[in-house]
Amino acid sequence: MEDPLVGRYFVIMESNRKIGMMGTVKYKIIPSYYLVEFWDFLSDEPGNMVIIEFREMVSEIGNYTWQFFENKKEYIQWIKAHPF
């Protein structure tokens, strides 16, 4: 069974509710760790990939909150409604 986070799009919002980063969850590496790919704001093209611990994605650590989307259509609609 595939992990429910894999394939989802996300934005990371700063405490002032501005978009800090955006991207997709690519793979579950090992329990509790995921490979995520960040996207460039201007070109909406893939960028850096990093390994992130699950607890960082689901809790407010520092001043950041992750928002997840089922698919790209949902993600794009949300981005258009929340300009940078």
Secondary structure, DSSP 8 states (H G I E B T S, - for coil): ---TTTT-EEEEEETTS-EEEEEEEEEEEETTEEEEEEE-TTT--EEEEEEEEHHHHHS-BTTEEEEEESSHHHHHHHHHHS--
